[in-house]
Amino acid sequence: MDDMLKRLGEAAPPAALSQIDDAILAAWSAEQRERAANSRILSAAALVALGLGFAGGSLSSAPAQASPSLSPFATTALAPSDLLDPR
């Protein structure tokens, strides 16, 4: 094994090794561009959703009404005894 490592250390490095930096930097810059584009798309989608929500809320003609609260101690139509006993 020592002989193999010695021969590997004496061998010339591959020619493609000098070009690996360019490939890594190109891939990194492409990832940065994609990340920036995704951020812009997400921001635009959030603004559209906010605008649609505002428009939908402002076009409503009926005023908002609170529903009666569901208390665990109040008798409601959803009690098991009411569900099982049809009256």
Kinemage of the C-alpha trace (Angstrom):
@kinemage 1
@onewidth
@group {chain A} dominant
@subgroup {mainchain}
@vectorlist {calphas} color= white
{ca met a 1} P 0.000 0.000 0.000
{ca asp a 2} L 2.906 2.327 0.703
{ca asp a 3} L 4.206 1.736 -2.811
{ca met a 4} L 0.821 2.542 -4.320
{ca leu a 5} L 0.574 5.787 -2.379
{ca lys a 6} L 4.130 6.693 -3.397
{ca arg a 7} L 3.321 6.122 -7.092
{ca leu a 8} L 0.121 8.127 -6.728
{ca gly a 9} L 2.077 11.006 -5.172
{ca glu a 10} L 4.610 10.966 -8.000
{ca ala a 11} L 1.997 10.875 -10.766
{ca ala a 12} L 0.962 14.064 -12.509
{ca pro a 13} L -2.473 15.409 -11.542
{ca pro a 14} L -5.264 14.972 -14.092
{ca ala a 15} L -5.719 17.826 -16.567
{ca ala a 16} L -9.400 18.198 -15.696
{ca leu a 17} L -8.460 19.052 -12.112
{ca ser a 18} L -7.441 22.572 -13.142
{ca gln a 19} L -10.920 23.214 -14.558
{ca ile a 20} L -12.885 22.032 -11.535
{ca asp a 21} L -12.889 25.493 -9.925
{ca asp a 22} L -14.656 26.995 -12.917
{ca ala a 23} L -17.319 24.277 -12.877
{ca ile a 24} L -17.954 24.704 -9.161
{ca leu a 25} L -18.206 28.484 -9.397
{ca ala a 26} L -20.534 28.233 -12.411
{ca ala a 27} L -22.820 25.824 -10.558
{ca trp a 28} L -22.771 28.019 -7.463
{ca ser a 29} L -23.681 31.155 -9.417
{ca ala a 30} L -26.495 29.290 -11.194
{ca glu a 31} L -27.849 28.222 -7.805
{ca gln a 32} L -27.683 31.823 -6.580
{ca arg a 33} L -29.641 33.003 -9.636
{ca glu a 34} L -32.283 30.310 -9.116
{ca arg a 35} L -32.591 31.218 -5.444
{ca ala a 36} L -33.102 34.894 -6.325
{ca ala a 37} L -35.695 34.016 -8.978
{ca asn a 38} L -37.568 31.756 -6.555
{ca ser a 39} L -37.580 34.534 -3.978
{ca arg a 40} L -39.079 36.966 -6.476
{ca ile a 41} L -41.735 34.443 -7.535
{ca leu a 42} L -42.655 33.724 -3.929
{ca ser a 43} L -42.912 37.446 -3.163
{ca ala a 44} L -45.130 37.999 -6.197
{ca ala a 45} L -47.380 35.079 -5.182
{ca ala a 46} L -47.693 36.499 -1.657
{ca leu a 47} L -48.664 39.914 -3.018
{ca val a 48} L -51.262 38.373 -5.342
{ca ala a 49} L -52.719 36.335 -2.466
{ca leu a 50} L -52.819 39.412 -0.250
{ca gly a 51} L -54.515 41.432 -2.969
{ca leu a 52} L -57.103 38.727 -3.650
{ca gly a 53} L -57.816 38.372 0.053
{ca phe a 54} L -58.255 42.106 0.447
{ca ala a 55} L -60.480 42.320 -2.639
{ca gly a 56} L -62.570 39.349 -1.536
{ca gly a 57} L -63.002 40.773 1.938
{ca ser a 58} L -63.959 44.220 0.718
{ca leu a 59} L -66.544 42.915 -1.775
{ca ser a 60} L -68.510 41.071 0.894
{ca ser a 61} L -71.919 42.695 1.399
{ca ala a 62} L -72.958 40.964 4.615
{ca pro a 63} L -71.407 42.104 7.870
{ca ala a 64} L -69.416 39.565 9.816
{ca gln a 65} L -71.207 37.831 12.674
{ca ala a 66} L -69.650 35.805 15.431
{ca ser a 67} L -70.958 32.282 15.776
{ca pro a 68} L -72.094 31.106 19.192
{ca ser a 69} L -69.233 29.704 21.177
{ca leu a 70} L -68.968 25.980 21.690
{ca ser a 71} L -68.595 25.433 25.381
{ca pro a 72} L -67.924 21.950 26.728
{ca phe a 73} L -70.496 22.621 29.477
{ca ala a 74} L -73.319 23.923 27.256
{ca thr a 75} L -75.957 21.629 25.833
{ca thr a 76} L -75.712 21.601 22.081
{ca ala a 77} L -77.269 19.699 19.218
{ca leu a 78} L -73.979 17.859 18.819
{ca ala a 79} L -74.201 16.067 22.158
{ca pro a 80} L -74.018 12.272 21.815
{ca ser a 81} L -77.418 11.842 23.401
{ca asp a 82} L -78.971 14.111 20.759
{ca leu a 83} L -77.175 12.362 17.935
{ca leu a 84} L -78.283 8.884 19.017
{ca asp a 85} L -81.860 9.751 19.987
{ca pro a 86} L -83.781 11.114 16.972
{ca arg a 87} L -86.678 13.241 18.157
